Amino acid sequence: MAVALMLFRSRSLIQVRQIPAAEEARTAAQYPRLQSLHHAPEDSGLPDHLFRPKSHLYISRFDCGRLADQYRVSLSDRAQKKAGRHITLSHVPIDRIEVSTYTVPTDFPESDGTLQWNSTTLVLVHAHAGDKVGLGYSYADAATAALICNTLSKTIEGLDARSPAASWNAMVTRIRNDGRPGIASTAISAVDIALWDLKARLLDLPLITLLGAARESVPIYGSGGFTSYSEKQLCDQLAGWVGLGIPRVKMKIGRDAKADIGRVNAARRAIGRETELFVDANGAYSRKQALAQAEKFADLNVTWFEEPVSSDDLAGLRLLRDRAPAGIEIAAGEYGYDCGYFRHMLAAGAVDVLQADATRCGGITGFLQAATLCEAHHIPLSAHTAPTVHMHVGCAATPLRHLEYFHDHIRIESMFFDGVSSPANGALAPDFSRPGLGIELKRSDAKRFAA
């Protein structure tokens, strides 16, 4: 059955509304500002949902012009400019969720204070709705993909793509009996990031604009300096980041307390006195060992001590925070999978700076929850790794101090995605000309790493 599609020029946008063909003349007389797009058959190529009862669509400036050309409706320049200010769909069901897994070898064997690895696994999600596709991912075990494919995708398909929070709630509810920390949260994170990217693409907006920018760029710190590196490799990497204009760098410690002092000393000489130097023990030290190390690090002007003891040892972190030299901040939180974890850590007074990772803590939605907790406790927030994901939400999170520009993830994201931002003046800035996260998968390059 044919319907009449009519353009309604409201104050700030153009709306295309479905009108039963029999009522076209009466409607046009009642609302003089309505302009007919002629009778459109259901195979016209217009969005399917326009042919459902009581359907309407707010369209972009580009689509407004395309429809006008197709149906020979003349629109003023002023009307087209108004149309470009805002797009929102009356209901856009999530059509399907696709997931794929990639394993990327490291460029050199890597280790920190407690772990060794030689590859990184990327779980990638594509979320489809309307004629757009959102992209999200997590650095997680391949089991994450199975949970997304077998459980989460079925939970959210058909829900409104405009409402990532509704899908997030549905996913959290669905995995109740599976346990929230770990695989379940990394799976939710990857899907949630894809849904936020999808919503921004449906609205033809960069994600930073959709979320609301608190700043236009995010300060970064170069991160790597693995314990498996020789002293020369360590110094070359850190000095390289300083050469790119990054004014703060981080190295791994914790394998050998005595050797750590020598390596930190070498790093300080390589980067000069003006660059901030961070160290990360990944929970390798005991309480007293960490306190003794902190006093020695202070002499080398180390300003950040990450996970000096296990992040599960809140009392130990508090001890370090209270008794370490005043110039050293204690940081932890990267293993937080939900806001309850962050609340306990903040309530214990365990950190000077909270870390959160959107690829673990529930995606963009979960990261913003962590940011709210930081504001309530007057504690700054630092984004952990995955720089391309965190760049946009980092610009929106008021308490954010900086973002970890992590060697492994920089390498993978540059290999896998078009549109990855490069550092400038010690910061990452989103490209406002690209919608969503601003990236596209380079399928041919990624294919050889498919698991």
C-alpha positions in Angstrom: 0.0 0.0 0.0 1.3 3.4 -0.9 1.8 6.1 1.7 2.5 9.8 1.4 5.7 11.0 3.0 5.6 14.6 3.9 8.3 17.1 4.9 7.6 19.1 8.0 9.8 22.0 8.7 10.0 22.5 12.5 12.1 25.1 14.1 15.3 23.2 14.2 15.1 20.3 11.8 13.3 18.6 9.0 10.9 15.8 9.8 9.7 13.2 7.3 6.4 11.8 8.5 4.3 8.9 7.2 0.8 10.1 6.2 -1.9 7.6 4.9 -2.3 8.4 1.2 -6.1 9.0 1.7 -5.4 11.7 4.3 -2.7 13.6 2.4 -4.9 16.5 1.1 -6.6 17.1 4.5 -3.2 17.0 6.3 -1.6 19.4 3.9 -4.5 21.8 4.3 -4.3 21.6 8.1 -0.6 22.0 8.2 0.5 24.4 5.5 4.2 23.9 6.3 4.0 20.2 5.3 5.3 19.5 1.9 4.5 16.3 0.1 7.2 13.9 -1.0 4.6 12.2 -3.3 3.3 8.7 -2.8 6.1 6.4 -2.0 5.8 2.7 -2.6 7.3 0.3 0.0 10.1 -0.6 -2.4 11.3 3.0 -2.7 14.5 2.5 -0.8 13.4 4.6 2.1 14.0 3.3 5.6 11.8 0.3 6.4 10.4 1.7 9.6 8.8 4.7 7.7 6.2 2.2 6.5 5.2 1.2 10.0 2.2 2.8 11.8 2.8 6.2 13.3 6.3 6.3 12.0 8.4 9.4 11.5 12.0 10.2 10.9 14.3 13.2 11.5 16.8 13.3 8.8 20.2 14.8 8.1 20.9 17.7 5.8 22.4 15.3 3.2 19.5 12.9 3.3 17.0 15.7 3.2 18.5 16.9 0.0 18.6 13.4 -1.4 14.9 12.8 -0.7 14.1 16.2 -2.1 15.9 15.3 -5.3 14.3 11.9 -5.5 10.7 13.2 -5.0 11.2 16.6 -6.7 10.5 18.7 -3.7 12.3 22.1 -3.5 13.8 23.0 -0.2 15.2 26.4 0.7 18.9 26.6 1.8 17.7 27.7 5.2 15.5 24.6 5.6 18.4 22.4 4.6 20.7 24.0 7.1 18.1 23.5 9.8 17.9 19.9 8.8 21.6 19.4 9.4 21.5 20.4 13.1 20.0 17.2 14.4 19.0 13.7 13.4 17.2 11.2 15.5 15.2 8.1 14.5 11.8 7.3 16.0 12.9 3.7 16.6 15.9 2.0 15.1 16.0 -1.7 16.1 19.4 -3.4 16.5 19.4 -5.8 13.6 22.3 -8.0 14.4 25.6 -8.2 16.3 28.7 -9.7 14.6 31.8 -10.7 16.5 35.3 -11.7 15.4 38.5 -12.5 17.2 42.1 -11.7 16.2 45.4 -12.7 17.8 48.3 -10.4 17.1 51.9 -11.5 18.0 53.9 -8.9 19.9 56.9 -7.3 18.1 59.1 -8.6 21.0 58.5 -10.9 24.0 57.0 -8.8 26.7 56.6 -9.0 30.5 55.8 -6.9 33.5 56.3 -7.5 37.3 53.9 -10.5 37.4 53.2 -11.8 33.8 54.7 -12.6 30.5 53.1 -12.7 27.0 53.9 -12.8 23.3 50.5 -12.0 21.7 47.4 -9.9 22.3 43.9 -10.9 21.5 41.4 -8.4 20.1 37.6 -9.2 20.2 35.8 -7.0 17.7 32.1 -6.3 17.5 30.0 -4.8 14.7 26.5 -3.7 15.6 24.0 -3.2 12.8 21.0 -0.9 12.8 19.3 1.1 10.1 21.9 1.5 7.4 24.8 2.1 9.8 27.3 -0.2 11.5 29.0 0.6 14.8 32.4 -0.8 15.8 33.6 -1.7 19.3 36.2 -4.0 20.8 38.0 -5.3 23.8 41.4 -6.7 24.5 40.3 -10.0 26.0 40.3 -13.7 25.9 38.7 -15.4 22.9 36.0 -16.8 25.2 34.6 -13.2 25.2 33.5 -13.7 21.6 31.6 -16.8 22.4 29.6 -15.1 25.2 28.8 -12.2 22.8 27.7 -14.5 20.0 25.7 -17.0 22.0 24.2 -14.8 24.7 24.5 -11.1 24.5 23.6 -10.7 20.8 20.3 -12.5 21.4 19.6 -10.3 24.4 19.8 -7.0 22.6 18.8 -7.6 19.1 15.6 -5.7 18.4 16.2 -3.1 21.1 16.5 0.6 20.2 19.9 1.5 18.9 19.4 5.0 20.1 19.5 3.8 23.7 22.8 2.1 24.6 22.0 2.3 28.3 18.9 0.1 27.8 21.0 -2.5 26.0 23.7 -2.2 28.7 21.1 -2.9 31.5 19.7 -5.8 29.5 23.2 -7.4 29.1 24.1 -6.9 32.8 20.8 -8.5 33.8 21.4 -11.4 31.4 24.8 -12.4 32.8 23.8 -12.4 36.4 24.4 -16.1 36.9 27.6 -16.0 34.9 29.3 -13.5 37.2 30.0 -9.9 36.4 33.8 -9.6 36.7 36.1 -10.9 33.9 34.9 -12.3 30.6 31.3 -11.2 31.0 32.3 -7.5 31.6 34.8 -7.5 28.7 32.0 -8.9 26.5 29.6 -6.2 27.6 32.3 -3.6 27.1 32.9 -4.5 23.5 29.2 -4.5 22.7 28.5 -1.2 24.5 31.4 0.5 22.7 29.9 -0.7 19.4 26.5 0.6 20.3 27.7 4.1 21.3 29.7 4.2 18.0 26.5 3.1 16.2 24.3 5.7 17.8 26.8 8.4 16.9 26.9 7.2 13.3 23.1 7.1 13.1 23.2 10.8 14.1 26.2 11.5 11.9 28.1 12.9 14.9 31.5 12.3 16.3 31.2 10.4 19.6 32.8 13.3 21.5 29.9 15.6 20.3 27.3 13.0 21.2 28.7 12.6 24.7 29.3 16.3 25.3 32.9 17.5 25.3 34.6 18.8 28.4 37.8 19.3 26.4 38.9 19.0 22.8 41.9 16.7 23.4 43.2 14.3 26.0 46.7 14.4 27.4 48.6 11.1 27.0 51.5 9.3 28.5 53.7 6.9 26.6 53.6 3.4 28.1 55.6 0.3 27.6 59.2 -0.1 29.0 58.6 -3.8 29.6 60.8 -5.7 32.0 61.8 -8.0 29.2 63.5 -5.1 27.4 67.2 -4.5 27.6 68.2 -1.2 29.2 68.9 0.2 25.7 65.5 -0.9 24.4 63.9 0.7 27.4 65.7 4.0 27.1 65.2 4.2 23.3 61.4 3.6 23.6 60.9 6.2 26.4 63.2 8.8 24.7 61.3 8.2 21.4 58.0 9.2 23.1 59.6 12.3 24.5 60.8 13.1 21.0 57.2 13.0 19.8 56.4 15.7 22.3 54.8 13.4 25.0 55.8 15.0 28.3 55.2 11.9 30.5 56.2 8.2 30.1 55.7 4.9 32.0 57.9 1.8 32.5 57.3 -1.6 34.0 59.1 -2.8 37.1 58.8 -5.5 39.7 60.9 -8.5 38.4 63.9 -7.6 40.5 63.7 -4.8 43.1 67.4 -4.0 43.0 67.6 -4.1 39.2 64.5 -1.9 39.1 66.4 1.0 40.7 69.1 0.8 38.1 66.6 0.7 35.2 64.6 3.6 36.6 67.9 5.6 36.9 68.8 4.8 33.3 65.3 5.8 32.2 65.6 9.1 34.0 68.9 9.9 32.3 67.4 9.0 28.9 64.4 11.3 29.2 65.9 14.2 31.1 64.7 15.9 34.2 61.7 17.7 32.8 59.7 14.7 31.6 57.4 13.0 34.1 58.4 9.4 34.9 55.8 6.8 36.0 56.5 3.3 37.2 54.1 0.3 37.2 54.8 -2.8 39.4 51.6 -4.6 38.5 51.3 -5.7 42.1 54.6 -7.4 42.3 56.0 -5.9 45.6 55.1 -6.6 49.2 54.0 -3.6 51.3 57.3 -2.9 52.9 59.2 -3.6 49.8 57.1 -1.1 47.9 57.5 1.5 50.5 61.3 1.2 50.5 61.2 1.4 46.6 59.1 4.5 46.7 61.6 6.3 48.8 64.4 5.5 46.3 62.1 6.3 43.3 61.4 9.8 44.8 65.2 10.6 44.5 64.8 10.0 40.8 61.8 12.2 40.6 59.3 9.5 39.9 55.8 11.0 40.3 53.5 8.0 39.7 53.6 4.5 41.3 51.1 2.2 39.8 50.0 -1.0 41.7 52.9 -1.0 44.1 51.1 -3.9 45.8 48.2 -6.0 44.5 45.2 -3.9 43.6 43.1 -6.3 45.8 45.1 -5.1 48.8 43.2 -1.9 49.5 44.8 -1.5 52.9 48.3 -1.9 51.4 47.5 0.7 48.7 46.3 3.0 51.5 49.4 2.4 53.5 51.5 3.4 50.4 49.4 6.4 49.7 49.8 7.7 53.3 53.5 6.9 53.8 55.1 7.2 50.4 56.9 10.5 49.6 54.5 13.3 48.9 55.6 13.8 45.4 54.6 10.2 44.4 50.9 9.5 43.5 49.5 5.9 44.0 47.4 4.7 41.2 45.3 1.5 40.6 41.9 0.4 39.2 42.6 -1.1 35.8 41.1 -4.4 36.9 37.8 -2.9 37.8 34.9 -4.5 36.1 32.0 -2.7 37.7 31.3 0.5 39.6 31.1 -1.4 42.9 34.8 -2.2 42.5 35.6 1.4 42.0 33.4 2.5 44.9 35.2 0.2 47.3 38.6 1.4 46.1 37.7 5.0 46.4 35.9 4.6 49.8 39.1 2.9 51.2 41.1 6.0 50.2 43.4 3.6 48.4 44.5 5.8 45.4 45.5 9.3 44.5 44.4 8.6 40.9 41.8 6.0 39.9 42.3 4.1 36.7 39.5 2.7 34.6 39.4 0.7 31.3 36.4 1.0 29.1 37.2 -2.3 27.4 36.8 -4.0 30.8 34.5 -2.0 33.0 31.4 -2.0 30.9 32.3 0.1 27.9 31.5 3.8 27.5 28.6 3.4 29.8 30.7 1.9 32.6 33.6 4.3 32.1 31.2 7.3 32.6 30.0 5.6 35.8 33.6 5.4 37.1 34.0 9.1 36.1 31.0 10.1 38.2 32.4 8.2 41.2 35.7 10.0 40.8 33.9 13.4 40.8 32.0 12.4 44.0 35.3 11.5 45.8 37.3 14.4 44.3 39.8 12.0 42.8 41.2 12.3 39.2 40.7 9.6 36.7 43.1 8.1 34.2 42.1 5.9 31.2 43.9 2.6 30.9 45.3 1.7 27.4 43.1 1.3 24.3 43.7 4.9 23.3 41.3 4.9 20.3 38.4 3.9 22.4 39.3 6.2 25.3 40.0 9.3 23.3 36.4 10.4 22.7 35.0 9.4 26.1 38.1 10.9 27.7 37.2 14.2 26.2 33.8 13.9 27.8 34.8 12.7 31.3 35.2 15.8 33.5 37.7 14.3 36.1 40.0 12.7 33.4 43.6 13.6 33.8 45.2 11.6 31.0 45.2 8.5 28.8 47.7 5.7 28.6 49.2 5.6 25.1 50.2 1.9 25.4 52.7 0.4 23.0 50.9 -2.9 22.2 47.5 -1.2 21.6 49.0 1.7 19.5 50.5 -0.9 17.2 47.4 -3.0 16.9 45.0 -0.1 16.4 47.2 1.5 13.7 47.4 -1.9 11.9 43.6 -2.6 12.1 41.9 0.7 11.7 41.8 3.7 9.4 41.3 7.0 11.1 43.5 6.4 14.2 44.7 9.7 15.7 48.3 10.5 16.2 49.7 12.5 19.1 50.2 16.2 18.8 51.6 18.4 21.6 51.3 15.5 24.1 47.7 14.8 23.5 45.2 12.9 21.3 42.4 14.9 19.6 39.3 13.4 17.9 38.6 14.1 14.2 35.4 16.1 14.3 34.8 15.3 10.6 34.3 11.6 11.2 31.3 10.1 12.9 31.4 7.8 15.9 34.8 6.7 17.0 36.1 7.9 13.7 37.6 4.6 12.7 37.0 1.9 10.1 38.3 -1.7 10.1 40.9 -2.4 7.5 39.5 -5.9 6.8 42.3 -7.1 4.4 45.0 -6.1 6.9 43.1 -7.6 9.9 42.2 -10.9 8.1 45.6 -12.5 8.5 45.3 -12.3 12.3 41.8 -13.9 12.5 41.6 -16.6 15.1 
